Amino acid sequence: MQRIPTVFSRNMALLSQIKMTGERGSGAGRGGGGGGSIRDAGGSFGKMEAAHEDQYFYNLQKEQISKLKEGLHDEISFHEEQIKRHQEAINRHKKRIGDMEKNK
């Protein structure tokens, strides 16, 4: 069974706690935070850097969801195969019981 990646749940928890007073990338202390010299300066480059960061995490989350779906499809296939094997075993046992009753 595949578990939800820790990074995904940690990022979601962090994103839910972010509270900004200004626009992301608009400089230190104005919603942009202290994300490095480019973002501290604010302006177009700070906003672009914030947009790139958002895009990175969006793509990461999209990939993680895709892997989670793939894992669930794999589990479904596994269980369907197990059902098939169990049904075949049930049919074999019923046949044996039928054969035993005929030979009485």
C-alpha positions as CSV (number, residue, x, y, z in Angstrom):
1,M,0.0,0.0,0.0
2,Q,1.4,3.4,-1.0
3,R,1.3,6.2,1.5
4,I,1.0,9.9,0.8
5,P,4.5,11.4,0.6
6,T,5.6,13.3,3.7
7,V,6.7,16.2,1.6
8,F,3.2,16.7,0.2
9,S,1.5,16.7,3.5
10,R,4.2,19.0,5.0
11,N,3.9,21.5,2.2
12,M,0.1,21.5,2.4
13,A,0.4,22.2,6.2
14,L,2.8,25.1,5.6
15,L,0.6,26.6,2.8
16,S,-2.4,26.5,5.0
17,Q,-0.6,28.6,7.7
18,I,0.8,31.3,5.4
19,K,-0.7,34.7,6.1
20,M,0.6,37.6,4.0
21,T,-0.2,41.3,4.3
22,G,1.2,42.2,0.8
23,E,1.8,40.6,-2.5
24,R,4.2,37.7,-2.7
25,G,7.6,38.8,-4.0
26,S,7.0,42.4,-3.2
27,G,10.1,42.6,-0.9
28,A,11.0,41.8,2.7
29,G,8.4,42.7,5.3
30,R,5.7,43.2,2.8
31,G,4.4,39.7,2.3
32,G,7.4,38.6,0.3
33,G,9.3,37.5,3.4
34,G,13.1,37.1,3.6
35,G,13.4,34.7,0.6
36,G,16.8,35.9,-0.6
37,S,18.4,39.0,-2.1
38,I,16.2,39.1,-5.3
39,R,13.0,38.7,-3.4
40,D,14.1,41.1,-0.6
41,A,14.6,43.8,-3.3
42,G,11.0,43.4,-4.4
43,G,9.9,44.6,-7.8
44,S,9.4,42.5,-11.0
45,F,12.2,40.0,-10.2
46,G,10.9,39.3,-6.7
47,K,7.4,38.7,-8.1
48,M,8.8,36.5,-10.9
49,E,10.8,34.5,-8.3
50,A,7.7,34.0,-6.2
51,A,5.8,32.9,-9.3
52,H,8.5,30.4,-10.2
53,E,8.4,29.1,-6.6
54,D,4.6,28.7,-6.8
55,Q,4.9,26.9,-10.1
56,Y,7.6,24.5,-8.7
57,F,5.3,23.5,-5.8
58,Y,2.3,23.3,-8.1
59,N,4.2,20.9,-10.4
60,L,5.5,18.9,-7.4
61,Q,2.0,18.5,-6.0
62,K,0.6,17.6,-9.4
63,E,3.3,14.9,-9.8
64,Q,2.7,13.6,-6.3
65,I,-1.1,13.3,-6.9
66,S,-0.3,11.5,-10.2
67,K,1.9,9.0,-8.4
68,L,-0.8,8.5,-5.7
69,K,-3.4,7.8,-8.4
70,E,-1.0,5.4,-10.2
71,G,-0.4,3.6,-6.9
72,L,-4.2,3.3,-6.3
73,H,-4.7,1.9,-9.8
74,D,-2.0,-0.7,-9.1
75,E,-3.7,-1.7,-5.8
76,I,-7.0,-2.0,-7.6
77,S,-5.4,-4.3,-10.2
78,F,-3.8,-6.4,-7.5
79,H,-7.0,-6.8,-5.6
80,E,-9.0,-7.7,-8.8
81,E,-6.4,-10.4,-9.5
82,Q,-6.7,-11.7,-6.0
83,I,-10.5,-11.8,-6.4
84,K,-10.0,-13.8,-9.6
85,R,-7.7,-16.3,-7.9
86,H,-10.0,-16.7,-4.9
87,Q,-13.0,-17.2,-7.2
88,E,-11.1,-19.9,-9.1
89,A,-10.2,-21.6,-5.8
90,I,-13.9,-21.5,-4.7
91,N,-14.9,-23.1,-8.0
92,R,-12.3,-25.8,-7.6
93,H,-13.4,-26.6,-4.1
94,K,-17.1,-26.7,-5.2
95,K,-16.1,-29.1,-8.0
96,R,-14.3,-31.3,-5.5
97,I,-17.4,-31.3,-3.2
98,G,-19.6,-32.2,-6.2
99,D,-17.2,-35.0,-7.2
100,M,-17.3,-36.4,-3.6
101,E,-21.1,-36.4,-3.5
102,K,-21.2,-38.2,-6.9
103,N,-18.9,-41.0,-5.6
104,K,-21.0,-41.7,-2.5
